[in-house]
Amino acid sequence: MGVWSPLEVLEKRQRARPDGAEGMARSQYGRPAYKRPYAMSVDTSTCSPVEGARFIR
């Protein structure tokens, strides 16, 4: 199961967090595991946390 979001959304969320280190979202976004194909995936920019959990379940 892959859970992802566009980089712009991740960076916006990161800036909103009091403990979000600048550049962390971008560095993690570039990792191979983030781009790897999954049998199922959820784009968290297009659904609420509850909707995403329902989809996974």
C-alpha positions as CSV (number, residue, x, y, z in Angstrom):
1,M,0.0,0.0,0.0
2,G,1.4,3.3,-1.0
3,V,0.4,6.6,0.6
4,W,1.5,9.7,-1.2
5,S,0.8,13.3,-2.1
6,P,2.2,15.8,-4.6
7,L,5.4,17.5,-3.5
8,E,3.7,20.9,-3.3
9,V,1.1,19.6,-0.8
10,L,3.8,17.9,1.3
11,E,5.9,21.1,1.5
12,K,2.8,23.1,2.5
13,R,2.0,20.6,5.3
14,Q,5.6,20.6,6.4
15,R,5.6,24.4,6.7
16,A,2.4,24.2,8.8
17,R,4.1,21.9,11.4
18,P,6.0,23.5,14.3
19,D,8.6,20.7,14.1
20,G,8.8,20.5,10.3
21,A,12.5,20.9,9.2
22,E,12.8,22.8,6.0
23,G,13.6,20.6,3.0
24,M,12.6,17.4,4.7
25,A,9.6,16.8,2.5
26,R,11.6,17.4,-0.7
27,S,14.4,15.1,0.4
28,Q,12.0,12.3,1.3
29,Y,10.0,12.7,-1.8
30,G,13.0,11.9,-3.9
31,R,13.7,8.5,-2.3
32,P,13.1,5.5,-4.5
33,A,10.6,3.9,-2.1
34,Y,8.3,6.9,-2.5
35,K,8.1,6.4,-6.3
36,R,7.9,2.6,-6.2
37,P,4.8,1.0,-7.7
38,Y,2.3,-0.4,-5.3
39,A,-0.7,-2.6,-5.9
40,M,-2.8,0.1,-4.2
41,S,-2.1,3.7,-3.4
42,V,-3.9,6.6,-1.8
43,D,-3.3,10.2,-2.8
44,T,-3.8,12.1,0.5
45,S,-4.2,15.4,-1.3
46,T,-7.5,14.2,-2.8
47,C,-9.2,12.7,0.3
48,S,-9.7,13.3,4.0
49,P,-7.8,11.1,6.5
50,V,-11.1,9.2,7.2
51,E,-11.7,8.6,3.5
52,G,-8.1,7.4,3.0
53,A,-8.5,5.0,6.0
54,R,-11.7,3.7,4.6
55,F,-10.0,3.1,1.2
56,I,-7.2,1.2,2.9
57,R,-9.4,-0.8,5.1
